[in-house]
Every structure is written in C-alpha cells, then in structure tokens.
Amino acid sequence: MFAAHQITLDDLLAVECVTSVPGALTVLYLMSRGFSFVLLPARDRTAPPPSVPRFCRQRLTVRGGLSADAAEISLLHPDTFLEISRVADHEPAPNLADRTIGHLFLRTSGSFGTPKLAVFTHDQLLANSVLSLARTRLTAHDRIALPVPLPHAYGLGAGFLPGFAAGASLRLIESANLLRYLEHERAYRPTVAFLTPTLCAMFSRHTSAQDHYRHIVVAGDKLKRELFEAAELRFSRVLNLYGTTEMGVIAVADAARTDGPRSATVGPPLPGVELRLDVPELAAEAPTGAGVIACRHPHGFEGYVEGDGRPWTGEPPLRDGWYRTRDLGRLHDGECLEVLGREDHSVNRDGRLVMLAEVERAMERLPGVERAITVVGRETLRGRDILAYCSPCDGHELEAARLRNACAGVLPAYAIPDQIVITSEIPLLANGKVDRRALATAAAAARPSRRPNEQGTM
C-alpha cells in the first residue's frame, strides 16, 4: 500500500489516529519500520479538523467506527481502515532533514498556550514508556482498558506502549463515554484502566464497586479527596500519575504501596528521573514550600519545532538537560510529589498574587460544587477579573450569587471571583484536561453587562 503511494522512509507523515485496534496497529507498524510521523487526533464532526503540518508530504487517516476482536485482527488489511492522501500545501522543512527517520512528533496540549510539536526518537519514547512499569506493575496477566486518546502522550506513552511491552491484553475504546465504557467493562472485566479525572468522576458516581480491578491510573487535573476515595471504593486502588508531553511519565504512585499521602500526591519520581523545585518568580506569594517543578529525564524529548516545521524560536525548553514544567509543586516525605497547579495560572489583584488553583480548590470545598475552573478576564482597577465556571454535584442546584457570597468563608476578599457561571459542561481537550483557552475565549466574547454576582449561563 505504501509502495503504491510512493511513500518512503524519507517522507514525514501526518497520522490521524483513533483509539482502536487499527489505530494501534498503524502506530506500531510505523514505529517498527522507522517512519517519522506526526501523531494527530482523528477528525471529529463536532470540531475543526486537526491542522496538518506543511512539512508532512502524506496524510494517513485511520477510519473510526471499526472494531476487531482477537479472531479478526489477523484478517484486517490496511485498505479496510487506512486512507492515504497527499498534503496539498506540502513544503519541506530543511531543518528537519535529520529527523526523517525514526522520529515521532507529539502535539502539546495547548491548554494555556499555542500548541507545539515535541520531538522524540522512537527509541527514547519506547524507553520512556517502559520506565513506568516499575510503578504501575503491569504484567502479561493484566487486561487493560484504554478509553483515553491514543494520539496523546498519556494514552500512548503511559497506557498503550507500556501495556504492549508488558504483554498485557489491551482493550482500546474509541470515543469513550459512560455507557460505552460500561459495556466494555462487563464483557472484558479489566484489571487495570487508564482514566481521565472526568471519566473517573462519571464512573464513581453512577456505578457500583467492581472486584476485578487491581487499580486504575489517573492523570490530568487533580482529583478532589472525596472523588479519590469514591474511586478507590469502585476500582480498588487509584494511582495518581504526573507527566508532560515533553518528558512522558515523571512520577506515579506505586501499585504495591498503600502508605503515604496518596490522594494528594503522585508518588515519587520514576527510577532515573531527577526532580528539583526552582524558586518561583514571585516566591513570597507562592504556597508554602512550593517551587516550580523542573525535571531531568533519561528518556525525554529532543526539543520543539513550530507547528509548520520551522525551528522553535521561543525560550529554550532544556537547560543543561533540565526541563522547566511551569507547574508548581511541593515534596512530601519519601520524595512524593504534590502538584499544586500552573505557575502562570495566577493573577495580581489588589497588589497580591492570587494562585487560581487555590481558588478552585477552595470553591470545590463548598457544598454542592462538583468542579470549579477559573480564568482571568478583563483588566480593572483591582487587576484582572477572575471568572469561575462551576458545575454542580448530582442532585444539587447552585445559584451564582449565593455561591459567591459563600466564597467569603473560604477565600480572602481579594481572591473572590468577580463573576461565577453555573454550567453543567466544562469544555475539555482531547486528552481530558480542561480547555481553559476555550473558557477564556468564551468569557471575552460575552462581556457581561450584569453585576458581577449575577448568575450567568453557558
């Protein structure tokens, strides 16, 4: 099939991939043959098509909606699930001439900024993935459920590749939702699952405990303590995981240990991974004992390129091998890492620095609040506005004005949000993280004429 389209190892490919057996087979084939490719999420009818970098000559699209069990896998032919087309505005990138063989380009999430392409060699990515097995302890006897996106660092590098390396049975679940996952769960009876906090919350609220699980792994936004405890009742154990697109898995709780502050931390760094906490830019205003997490990983990425293949012109991502994550964290006994939130997710108000992650955690302790997400708004005499989007717990109704008044009991006056919007849906990126840029854009497009404590809708 590749020969018919004159595809060679010198070509850089764009691969639009779904979380499915055909998607996994495509990724494994390309890596085993040494092709360099950009891994992109599949096109979605509800979202704009993924931007294909111009330095890619061919686009490979894995069709969605296909299923295959063990008896059918050997019968699959690429023609049944793979479409190949030329990239119309293809333009070679001379600076990538040494990366046309054996490299993988992963798009960063872009939850706070413009997405970039992080560059890995295949060997480094595989070594990075296998490193996490020391903590997740996956074995050939495990049945692993993967309802998280394969084209993202979490689904690929923390779930699929380690599970494949361990020889485990893998169930890839395309377009996962509660009902679809439960259907697979009944038929497959997983021992391990890789979930986002959003999926974890849905399952913990609506379904009963399942005795076939050894543990689940959760990455992304931090689980509230109540949700962590509810998830442990249903899934037996919860392993919090922390990583980045650039460094892969950095830290994860040990599946064999039950001690320590497991609900608050992501465990110690993986073997061979070094961590340090750098002094934040506004050290006096940072949470006690907190610093910016910097990581040196034996199998991290090589660097960035721009989305169009041009050399990266921003701040150098690596300094003496150290990558500055821009996440704030603190270390507990046993080198267990607690992730507090983004360093740049803050705002100056009334001459004080407000850490928006702390505002969110405080609001989530209020009765009836399932989730609180904050973004900054327009400039005022006090500083930038704080807007909070809050979703209610099941069976609860929230009123923005009363909720804002209740904030006075858990937040200082300068940190109370100027506007609260009650919404049942928080927009998410494909990797399960909150799409804060979408919320900020929506807030900017709908400047309120009402007073700050009046209820908004979304």
PyMOL commands that set and color helices and strands:
alter all, ss='L'
color gray80, all
select helices_A, chain A and resi 3-5+21-33+70-73+78-81+94-99+122-131+133-136+153-166+178-188+197-206+225-235+283-285+333-335+356-363+400-409+413-415+436-445
alter helices_A, ss='H'
color red, helices_A
select strands_A, chain A and resi 12-17+36-41+58-62+82-86+103-107+117-121+143-146+169-172+192-195+215-219+238-244+248-252+274-278+291-296+303-305+318-319+322-331+337-342+346-349+352-355+369-380+383-392+419-422
alter strands_A, ss='S'
color yellow, strands_A
deselect
rebuild
show_as cartoon
